[in-house]
Amino acid sequence: MTQNAHPVLAGPALWSAQAHMPSVLERQLVIERGEGSYVFTTAGQRLFDATAGLWHANVGHARPELAEAAHEQMLRLETYHIFGRYLNDRAVELAEVLAGLSPIADPKVILNSGGSDAIDVACKLARRHWQIEGKPSKSTILSREFAYHGLHAYGTSIAGLQFNRDGYGTESLVPETARVSTYDIDAVRRTVEEIGVDNIAALVAEPIQGTGGVIPPPVGYLEGLQEICQNGDILLILDEVITGFGRTGHMFATERYGMQPDMITFAKGITSGYAPLGGVFVAPRIWERFYRDSDDTPIFRQGATYAGHATACAVALRHLDLLEDLKLLPRVQELEVVLQAELASLEEIEAIVETRSAGLMAGVALRDDLSAEAITDALVSDGFITRPLRGNTIQLSPPFITTDDELRELVGAMKAAVLAHD
Ligand code: PLP
């Protein structure tokens, strides 16, 4: 039967496009309310949000302080664009605060609306950098197998999850990209040699791979990447869209692993999702070119109406205070210990092949004959939102305000669900 002979299914007008529609239409849950680490569906179910949405709801849901920050700002000024001559005071203030937090010394801060935006900007800027430096052949952007960097044109093109690249007719939407190994630093070295450092603009890496299955870096791997980049004059872009602002118990994973990137992308955790916001920290070796006092100083043509959106920036400023006031970074460090102990108990189950974690993000990999999808479905019925990832892995990344007991209940529910399916 041809594809056209199948009936077209109905459904809500909202096309949640990141899904196989026939598989999800009957199972979609509509969230209408949140409270701390819990969300509530329109059908009245209360669910523990063990993924913090898409790794974003770090301070928990529906906090009045952040709603007030948005309300106050909107009454004063919703936003004003920042296209050069004009700025808005909130974006200026936030960038100053962020520059103080950045692991890159003396950075410039580019603001936009999310993680995919940030990746597009960082990759574009890497290519622009080498054009200006008079090395136009340095144009290839390297990324890692299993990587996820959002789904704009660059994110799609550098995706290490092949299904996110497929179906657009060319190997990559944006030309000149290549993948390197996620586990084996010698293999990375070989790929870089094959392509040639004269052809490579930058290497993009999540310090801890998230959507690819929660893969913390093997010992020595990140140090190896740093060395390869330094030796080959390759810009190192660390994608901290998940790890930024505390998920590893450090403000940035860059600090946890002692890295020295040239750019860092961030999003989610800067506002815990209370407003769409993302951005890039840029090192002086890149931004200084654009700030020289000369008529022929180049321009980085990059911007968007909502870049540095004043209300989003006001929310981010209040949110950064909240992280501090609630002492959430040290709290994540405590939770990491509890989580690791709980994961160790999961590993005693034969159906669980491996658990991987760093900070408050974990992946639980199941034996091939079990289905992560089926178990996450069962967990929803039991009141827990988890998420299947690549490699038959289940994602756990609860909000930072989770209690020790909630973490234990979550892992207990998971244990029971896995045993029931075995
Ligand atoms: N980079 C990483 C590492 C991510 O995990 C994500 C989203 O999950 C993105 C980029 C894209 O961010 P956004 O969905 O805000 O566009």
Residues whose N, C-alpha, C, O or C-beta is under 5 A from the ligand:
A	BS01	PLP	G114 G115 S116 D117 Y148 H149 G150 E206 G210 D239 V241 I242 A267
